[in-house]
């Protein structure tokens, strides 16, 4: 750090799409993660951790015919010039782990994992390049009971987080049904030339929530120009084909949206549209089994609904797909808070390594989005931790006494700190205020002589200072400030904290 | 994912120096982190999170006169060709955060942070390229009470983790004392030409624990050849200078190591060696104040000791430095478990951005090393979570019933899963065994007809099968297996789990 570099002072700044996270959000998210962990554990999933970056090839992030990784991931080379990438989800590392340790694992293998993932994508409002996921996956079985279980786990997770029944819905579909309806519209999916068309159709249907039926219709046909003038080319289907697909989507949705139909109603509506497609019938059978299991466990369509327009973005899904949505619970047409989790069956991921298919299904909670939604639902306000009590330094020579007071309070389970700066009273009070301290503890010469300490209730003090207009009366009364004997310090501070509904550290765990 | 790439199957493997972490370690570490968090919170520190990577220049990781980052960090370029690096500690991001948000922060600013850090260094046994730190820092005060507090926080942390008094020591020194003793040996530190010599001397003293006095003596002189034949050039001091430094180190250590002397004894021994160095006397005064504060709080030299040979590797320390060591508690000369945390005062880090010094001090727990040490001390065995009870699928047609049983157990707070594979009885029992299930729940046609379920206690069963040699007696007795009415399922499973000391999920939180 010498020479010319020393002259240049770097500007303190965050990389694009990155953010710092403050104490309130960290505490709330910690609590959320604890709740989610408890639900996942109760279902028998075991935790696993994998590293933040992996070889790019094991993540499947080389583009065809290129030697550089996909631009959607953050990549760099190691000392042997092998490409490494930061993980962009928790599923690709799981596939690597399973392939690497296959023989020693119990089968099915059930794990949960939480941690940050990174995307080298354009950031935007609420879209960051680092965010946290919380995944549960069951690997090594094609039993559709595993899919049903994940939907139920999702519902239980939102319930455990305090979301009332009616405010969360897990919407379920099956990719095989979508393929079936595309086949019954006369598009042969065994023909590789129709591969791109199939994806365009899926993507069009996926936009139903955002664009409505009209928008989907345009995207199934020639294409669509949005408000900004951008043009998206469509699937180029014929009018009869478009009509068949739109008919399918609407028929199985009912008039009042998914919530108004039972799961059996939806399945029956789908069946009348499927025609002879074997793939489609397969998918329908799978959903029938899921319905049976969920109904046996007492779970209605208000919690887990079937919804034929659910597609999910990831190409690798092969069977049931699910999406969790939160809504405000006030009123019938509750506005959506958006998707806060999703998942589905992916039978091909481990095959990339092993050559043979290892069926798997998973569900992933988007922790950051869920946090934002729970905040809007008012589910995160209850448990704010108390700020520490602050011991003011009235006389620098007596620092050791103040230090000991802080220690005494902590031993009693009360968050406490001695003011560690070197400024005077005014700055110390300002500091206590900025920290949100419930009270400050004061012991100057007079108090010491009397063997007392003074406690100033900062929260009550602020309230009273707003109420009492007469400054003199305020100074004389000082009702938020009281003195106790030195031996009563702990009790007095605890009473002030309790007065404002605070608790001892860790008491809410 | 088409074309030639498709043909090549990647080998599932981990990058060099990386590892997967299993359920037992994750659970133990989660619990450790919770305990550390509680101690840090009790001292009034607030949590902060910063992203995994930062601009390389804000981390201070450009080498002098080079435009590529230091090889010790993992680096890559963003779309604007700016260099980014994965954080290698939690202190550099803190300095960036403070410089960026300085005006709005309470001063002093006190935060804790935990998370992974990455080092692009040669991996070895127990040395990984990703590991977890847990830091507490106080920024914006030169008050030595802040340093004393961090030493006390360190001691409280190990105590809270169950390490008995006598098995942890925080060893404290002051860089100013080291500078003072170097000055009093006749080396002028105001002369920039002596900068490198100063670092070599510090590095030599730092090796006392590993090389002994003889090794340090060689490194202060011409140099030292180790067992492998590698030669390290020494500081090239004269014999009289070397003698003075060695004399200082030994005198202030006493005969029986640091534990045998009180903190005042050590300070007095240091004082007689310091001579007229103003810097040295400054450092001594700081340690005197720390001693006073710690003694007032009842903390003896068995917990926090002064030790003049403590240096700490990082160049940026400017005042007190501390190192936490765990030892086996059995016997007088308890063998060391090594360093499990360290810290010190660094008054220059934020100045890189702001041009003016912002005094700061911090302590960092090495979580992975601490985990390994606590394991050796036997402090992590108590709280192993129970594995889930497993409901066997005896009759595929009745999957919904089994599914409901799992749900019923979970609602009662018992970890439970229905077997989700599609294999027969033998494979299901093997699965339950591999998962470590405390019991399996069986309901075949006979049981169903009687309205009963059978519970097989897997742990007792294994024990008995080892004891009972006579196979026939075993089959007839089946003492680990019993049947109850369907309505008594929850109670019966709970009793089996309790029999083996297990608990409900989350009950240990």
Boltz contact constraints between the chains, C-beta under 6 A:
constraints:
  - contact:
      token1: [A, 2]
      token2: [B, 64]
      max_distance: 6.0
  - contact:
      token1: [A, 3]
      token2: [B, 64]
      max_distance: 6.0
  - contact:
      token1: [A, 3]
      token2: [B, 65]
      max_distance: 6.0
  - contact:
      token1: [A, 5]
      token2: [B, 64]
      max_distance: 6.0
  - contact:
      token1: [A, 10]
      token2: [B, 57]
      max_distance: 6.0
  - contact:
      token1: [A, 10]
      token2: [B, 58]
      max_distance: 6.0
  - contact:
      token1: [A, 12]
      token2: [B, 96]
      max_distance: 6.0
  - contact:
      token1: [A, 12]
      token2: [B, 99]
      max_distance: 6.0
  - contact:
      token1: [A, 12]
      token2: [B, 100]
      max_distance: 6.0
  - contact:
      token1: [A, 12]
      token2: [B, 353]
      max_distance: 6.0
  - contact:
      token1: [A, 15]
      token2: [B, 55]
      max_distance: 6.0
  - contact:
      token1: [A, 15]
      token2: [B, 84]
      max_distance: 6.0
  - contact:
      token1: [A, 18]
      token2: [B, 51]
      max_distance: 6.0
  - contact:
      token1: [A, 20]
      token2: [B, 50]
      max_distance: 6.0
  - contact:
      token1: [A, 20]
      token2: [B, 97]
      max_distance: 6.0
  - contact:
      token1: [A, 21]
      token2: [B, 49]
      max_distance: 6.0
  - contact:
      token1: [A, 23]
      token2: [B, 46]
      max_distance: 6.0
  - contact:
      token1: [A, 23]
      token2: [B, 47]
      max_distance: 6.0
  - contact:
      token1: [A, 26]
      token2: [B, 47]
      max_distance: 6.0
  - contact:
      token1: [A, 26]
      token2: [B, 49]
      max_distance: 6.0
  - contact:
      token1: [A, 38]
      token2: [B, 505]
      max_distance: 6.0
  - contact:
      token1: [A, 38]
      token2: [B, 506]
      max_distance: 6.0
  - contact:
      token1: [A, 41]
      token2: [B, 505]
      max_distance: 6.0
  - contact:
      token1: [A, 42]
      token2: [B, 410]
      max_distance: 6.0
  - contact:
      token1: [A, 42]
      token2: [B, 415]
      max_distance: 6.0
  - contact:
      token1: [A, 42]
      token2: [B, 505]
      max_distance: 6.0
  - contact:
      token1: [A, 44]
      token2: [B, 388]
      max_distance: 6.0
  - contact:
      token1: [A, 44]
      token2: [B, 415]
      max_distance: 6.0
  - contact:
      token1: [A, 44]
      token2: [B, 417]
      max_distance: 6.0
  - contact:
      token1: [A, 46]
      token2: [B, 23]
      max_distance: 6.0
  - contact:
      token1: [A, 47]
      token2: [B, 23]
      max_distance: 6.0
  - contact:
      token1: [A, 47]
      token2: [B, 26]
      max_distance: 6.0
  - contact:
      token1: [A, 49]
      token2: [B, 21]
      max_distance: 6.0
  - contact:
      token1: [A, 49]
      token2: [B, 26]
      max_distance: 6.0
  - contact:
      token1: [A, 50]
      token2: [B, 20]
      max_distance: 6.0
  - contact:
      token1: [A, 51]
      token2: [B, 18]
      max_distance: 6.0
  - contact:
      token1: [A, 51]
      token2: [B, 130]
      max_distance: 6.0
  - contact:
      token1: [A, 55]
      token2: [B, 15]
      max_distance: 6.0
  - contact:
      token1: [A, 57]
      token2: [B, 10]
      max_distance: 6.0
  - contact:
      token1: [A, 58]
      token2: [B, 10]
      max_distance: 6.0
  - contact:
      token1: [A, 64]
      token2: [B, 2]
      max_distance: 6.0
  - contact:
      token1: [A, 64]
      token2: [B, 3]
      max_distance: 6.0
  - contact:
      token1: [A, 64]
      token2: [B, 5]
      max_distance: 6.0
  - contact:
      token1: [A, 65]
      token2: [B, 3]
      max_distance: 6.0
  - contact:
      token1: [A, 74]
      token2: [B, 76]
      max_distance: 6.0
  - contact:
      token1: [A, 76]
      token2: [B, 76]
      max_distance: 6.0
  - contact:
      token1: [A, 84]
      token2: [B, 15]
      max_distance: 6.0
  - contact:
      token1: [A, 96]
      token2: [B, 12]
      max_distance: 6.0
  - contact:
      token1: [A, 97]
      token2: [B, 20]
      max_distance: 6.0
  - contact:
      token1: [A, 99]
      token2: [B, 12]
      max_distance: 6.0
  - contact:
      token1: [A, 100]
      token2: [B, 12]
      max_distance: 6.0
  - contact:
      token1: [A, 106]
      token2: [B, 431]
      max_distance: 6.0
  - contact:
      token1: [A, 106]
      token2: [B, 434]
      max_distance: 6.0
  - contact:
      token1: [A, 106]
      token2: [B, 435]
      max_distance: 6.0
  - contact:
      token1: [A, 108]
      token2: [B, 420]
      max_distance: 6.0
  - contact:
      token1: [A, 108]
      token2: [B, 421]
      max_distance: 6.0
  - contact:
      token1: [A, 130]
      token2: [B, 51]
      max_distance: 6.0
  - contact:
      token1: [A, 138]
      token2: [B, 420]
      max_distance: 6.0
  - contact:
      token1: [A, 141]
      token2: [B, 420]
      max_distance: 6.0
  - contact:
      token1: [A, 141]
      token2: [B, 421]
      max_distance: 6.0
  - contact:
      token1: [A, 143]
      token2: [B, 420]
      max_distance: 6.0
  - contact:
      token1: [A, 143]
      token2: [B, 422]
      max_distance: 6.0
  - contact:
      token1: [A, 145]
      token2: [B, 399]
      max_distance: 6.0
  - contact:
      token1: [A, 145]
      token2: [B, 420]
      max_distance: 6.0
  - contact:
      token1: [A, 146]
      token2: [B, 420]
      max_distance: 6.0
  - contact:
      token1: [A, 292]
      token2: [B, 400]
      max_distance: 6.0
  - contact:
      token1: [A, 293]
      token2: [B, 400]
      max_distance: 6.0
  - contact:
      token1: [A, 293]
      token2: [B, 403]
      max_distance: 6.0
  - contact:
      token1: [A, 296]
      token2: [B, 400]
      max_distance: 6.0
  - contact:
      token1: [A, 296]
      token2: [B, 404]
      max_distance: 6.0
  - contact:
      token1: [A, 297]
      token2: [B, 404]
      max_distance: 6.0
  - contact:
      token1: [A, 297]
      token2: [B, 407]
      max_distance: 6.0
  - contact:
      token1: [A, 353]
      token2: [B, 12]
      max_distance: 6.0
  - contact:
      token1: [A, 388]
      token2: [B, 44]
      max_distance: 6.0
  - contact:
      token1: [A, 399]
      token2: [B, 145]
      max_distance: 6.0
  - contact:
      token1: [A, 400]
      token2: [B, 292]
      max_distance: 6.0
  - contact:
      token1: [A, 400]
      token2: [B, 293]
      max_distance: 6.0
  - contact:
      token1: [A, 400]
      token2: [B, 296]
      max_distance: 6.0
  - contact:
      token1: [A, 403]
      token2: [B, 293]
      max_distance: 6.0
  - contact:
      token1: [A, 404]
      token2: [B, 296]
      max_distance: 6.0
  - contact:
      token1: [A, 404]
      token2: [B, 297]
      max_distance: 6.0
  - contact:
      token1: [A, 407]
      token2: [B, 297]
      max_distance: 6.0
  - contact:
      token1: [A, 410]
      token2: [B, 42]
      max_distance: 6.0
  - contact:
      token1: [A, 415]
      token2: [B, 42]
      max_distance: 6.0
  - contact:
      token1: [A, 415]
      token2: [B, 44]
      max_distance: 6.0
  - contact:
      token1: [A, 417]
      token2: [B, 44]
      max_distance: 6.0
  - contact:
      token1: [A, 420]
      token2: [B, 108]
      max_distance: 6.0
  - contact:
      token1: [A, 420]
      token2: [B, 138]
      max_distance: 6.0
  - contact:
      token1: [A, 420]
      token2: [B, 141]
      max_distance: 6.0
  - contact:
      token1: [A, 420]
      token2: [B, 143]
      max_distance: 6.0
  - contact:
      token1: [A, 420]
      token2: [B, 145]
      max_distance: 6.0
  - contact:
      token1: [A, 420]
      token2: [B, 146]
      max_distance: 6.0
  - contact:
      token1: [A, 421]
      token2: [B, 108]
      max_distance: 6.0
  - contact:
      token1: [A, 421]
      token2: [B, 141]
      max_distance: 6.0
  - contact:
      token1: [A, 422]
      token2: [B, 143]
      max_distance: 6.0
  - contact:
      token1: [A, 431]
      token2: [B, 106]
      max_distance: 6.0
  - contact:
      token1: [A, 434]
      token2: [B, 106]
      max_distance: 6.0
  - contact:
      token1: [A, 435]
      token2: [B, 106]
      max_distance: 6.0
  - contact:
      token1: [A, 505]
      token2: [B, 38]
      max_distance: 6.0
  - contact:
      token1: [A, 505]
      token2: [B, 41]
      max_distance: 6.0
  - contact:
      token1: [A, 505]
      token2: [B, 42]
      max_distance: 6.0
  - contact:
      token1: [A, 506]
      token2: [B, 38]
      max_distance: 6.0
  - contact:
      token1: [A, 509]
      token2: [B, 509]
      max_distance: 6.0
